[in-house]
Amino acid sequence: MVNWNLGSFRQKFPKLSPTNSRWQSPVDPDYNCIAWAVGATDIWWEPDPFYQQFWPLAANREYSVRAYLQAFGAQGYLPCADGSLEIDTQKVALYARGTLPTHAARQLPDGWWASKLGPNVDIEHSVDALDDGEYGNIVHFLHKRLR
Amino acid sequence: MPSPNFAEYFHARELGKSAVIADLTNKIVLAPPFVPATYPSGPLGYAHIEPHNVTVVEAGAMHVFSSQGASKPRQWSLIISGAISSHPAAASNDRVVLIRNQLKAAQSAEPITVRLLADPAPSTPPAFEWGQTFKFRLPLLKRGSLERFRTLVHEWRQTRTETGSVLDMCTNGSYQRIIGMGQEAIPLILRELEQSTDEWFWALAAITGANPVPENHRGRRKLMVSDWLIWARIQGYQW
């Protein structure tokens, strides 16, 4: 486990601690949390109004939870009950602040979650480590069968 | 009497008011705050503009002054802030390209004087039309704009979220004020974009109304930078 400096991240995510998170990779502005959640590291997924960023054509190009569910749906994800670890199942957690979708995290095989913090670093964390912070809270879990 | 083969381009930014530039042989009449200068003599002849070519320069606009000569164009000489460079002009149509490629957008509050000396062909398009082209393709900076831009960029980088979305970054107040600068900010943004692939796409699209990023480049930062810079060059922006 890499010991990372939580620094200002604690101000944004008050529940974040050395015991519920671990640093994974350095700053990389080429991809964001949504891309990372679906496994991409060379593209930024976002429904910006100027059509500069990638967004699945099957999803509404708007900042709404519904549109984000559609975007994940285009990748085969469907809403599910919780973030419990299930065999042969990939899960994603969608965060929102009020009605504004803000973040997504992807579940890891050990039950922790992988998050790309905007253009910043990648971290791995427990399911509740980012709660009540800049991203708000988890509003949906989604899953898809891996085989 | 020197040959009247002369064209002058005057970067009239920072005038603050309309001014008159009259250019006669060995006499350059420039309304304040311009400082009269002497054109160099040489194979291209002396500076000369007929009285009917005297033109009112609008504050913040860019104009090209040109006399009409009968000889074939051979070469342009550019005098930019005291440095002289010469460039061949194969055809009259090349001239605009040449000018666009050579002149830089305003970068500071210091006025820049640029003069072109040439042998215009009879087919030379009216200088006024060139001026119109420059006026819209090369946005000029008002006094203090560069400093304002730099301040806003600094504030934006200090205050934006480093863990959020493009939406978060671009709805930042300082970023919105950069967008509010309008066309004037474009060359400055292009310079920033070229130097560091920061999130300038939203501002460029918002100000220009353009979107040169094809669908298969969306979200791919390096390709998007290239798309915007190529588009800007085609549009005639200088930065």
Contacts between the chains, C-beta under 8 A, distances in Angstrom:
chain1	res1	chain2	res2	distance
A	8	B	162	7.9
A	9	B	163	7.3
A	12	B	161	7.7
A	12	B	163	5.9
A	29	B	197	7.2
A	29	B	198	7.9
A	29	B	199	7.8
A	29	B	221	6.8
A	30	B	220	7.9
A	30	B	221	5.3
A	30	B	222	7.8
A	32	B	165	6.9
A	32	B	166	8.0
A	35	B	219	7.5
A	42	B	220	6.7
A	43	B	219	4.2
A	43	B	220	5.6
A	44	B	166	7.1
A	44	B	219	4.2
A	44	B	220	7.9
A	44	B	221	6.9
A	45	B	219	6.3
A	46	B	165	5.7
A	46	B	166	5.1
A	46	B	167	7.1
A	46	B	219	7.4
A	48	B	166	5.3
A	48	B	167	6.8
A	48	B	170	7.9
A	48	B	202	6.4
A	50	B	201	7.0
A	50	B	202	5.9
A	50	B	205	3.6
A	50	B	206	6.7
A	50	B	211	6.4
A	51	B	205	7.8
A	51	B	211	5.6
A	51	B	213	7.2
A	51	B	218	6.6
A	52	B	166	7.8
A	52	B	201	4.1
A	52	B	202	6.6
A	52	B	205	6.1
A	52	B	211	7.2
A	52	B	213	5.7
A	52	B	218	6.3
A	52	B	219	7.7
A	52	B	224	6.4
A	53	B	166	6.1
A	53	B	201	8.0
A	53	B	218	5.8
A	53	B	219	4.5
A	54	B	218	4.4
A	54	B	219	3.1
A	54	B	220	7.5
A	55	B	218	7.5
A	55	B	219	7.9
A	63	B	167	6.2
A	102	B	164	7.3
A	102	B	165	7.0
A	117	B	162	7.8
A	117	B	163	4.1
A	118	B	161	6.8
A	118	B	162	6.5
A	118	B	163	4.3
A	118	B	164	4.7
A	118	B	165	6.5
A	118	B	168	7.4
A	119	B	162	7.0
A	119	B	199	7.8
A	120	B	162	5.2
A	120	B	163	5.1
A	134	B	161	6.8
A	134	B	163	6.2
A	134	B	164	6.8
